[in-house]
Amino acid sequence: MEVIAADAAGNISAPAILATIDTTVPPAVTDLAVSADGLTVTGFGEAGAGLSVSDANGYLLGSGNVDSDGRFSLTLDTAATAGSQLTVMERDAAGNTSPPATVVAPGAFAPNVPSGLALSSDGLTLSGTADAGNTVRVFGRLASY
């Protein structure tokens, strides 16, 4: 930044140089989306800013830059897993880092098939194993073979 002084007669001083430091944090990226195959993340950010995309464990999946129009389409080095949460952050030219923005990769995995099923001899109790947190439902009638 240059600063000058001017007197009443219109005389202008030589400029004084004042160094300024950009400490303004860029806003978080917006309108995030992940492609169906988990390989591309798109959105909007600060033009020219660098981007990083990480998984929930902090593993870097890809990096790139926001285009001059504020849009980005970033191809990941490693595809996001269906249903996983990704974190996208941008860093401006001064090194200021945005707040994190999150997006969930599309799709979901079906739970594993219940296993080790056993029916008690009186037919009133079913036991077995299913993924933790899942609800187990029993349908239909027992068939005699």
N, C-alpha and C positions, 0 to 999 in steps of 0.2 A: 504494500500500500504506500502511496506517495502522499505527502502532506506539504502544502505550500501556504505561504502567507502573502497577502496583498494589502498594500497601504491605500490611503484615500486617493492618491494620485494615480493608482493603477499599476504601480510597480509590483512585480511578482518576485518572490524569493526563489532561490534554487530549491528543488524538492528535497524533503527529508524522507528517507526510506524507513518505513515501519514494518517490521516483519510480523506477519499474523500467522497464527496456527489454527488450523481447522480442527475443532474438537466436537463438531456437531455429529452426533450419532445418526447414521442413516435410518430411515424407518424400516420396519420389518417388510420383507417381500410379501406380495399379496397374490390372490387368485391362483394359488398353487394347485396343480393337478399332476397326477402320475399316470402314465400310459398303461394300458391294460397288460402289456408284457413286462411292466416294471422297469423298463430301461430308459425312460425319458421323464424328466420333471420340467414343467413349464410354469410360467408366472410372470409377475411384473416386479421391477425393482428400480434402484437408482442407476441411471445410465452410466455405463462404464465400470460399475462396481464389480469386484470379484465375488464369486459364489462358492459355497461349499455345501454339499449334501451329505449328511451322516445318518446312520441308522440309530436305533434306540440305545445301542451300546457305545455310540460315539465313533464307530468305524466309518471312515471316509469312503463314500460310495462314488463320488465324483466331484469335479470342480470345473469352473468356467467363468464366463463374464456375462453381464447384462448388456444387451445391444444398446446402440445409441438412442433407440426409440423407447427404451425402458422395458422391453420384453426380453424374455430368455426362454430357450429351449435347450436343456442340458442333457446330453446323453451320459448315463452313468457307466462307470467302469464295471460295476457289479449290479445286476438287476435287484430291485427291491423285492422282498418276499411279500406275497399277497397278504394283506391285513396288517403289515408292519407299519410303524410310525416312523416317518423321516423328518429330520430337522434341517431346515435351510437357513443359512446365514449369509449376509453379504458384508464385504469390507470395501470401504471407499478408498480413493487414492491417497488419503491422509492416514489410512490405517485404522479408521474408526469402524467398529463392528456393530452391526444391527442387532436388535433383539432377535431371538430365534423365532422362526415360524414353523409350524408343523403341518404335515399332511399325511394321510393314511393311504398306503398303496391299495388299489382296488382288489377286490376278490376276497375270498375267505376259504379256508380249508375246512372240509367237513371233519367232524371228530372221528377218531378211530372207532372201528366196529367193536362193540362190547365183546369181551372174551372170557374164557373160563366159566361159561354159564353152566349152572347146575340147578336143577329143580329138586326140592325136597321130596321125599317119598310120599308125603300126603298131598303134594301139589300146591301147597300154600306159600312156600318161600322160594324165591328165585335169588341166587347169589351169582356174583361174577365181578368183573373189573371193567371200568370205563374211565375215560379221561377225567381228571380232577375238575370239578366245577360244572360238569355236564349233568343234565337231568336225564334219567333213564326212564323210558316209557315202555310198557308192555302192551302189545296189541294182539287181538285175535284169540282163537281158542287153541287149546292143546289138541294136537292130533295124535291119534293112536296108530302105532305102526306095528 
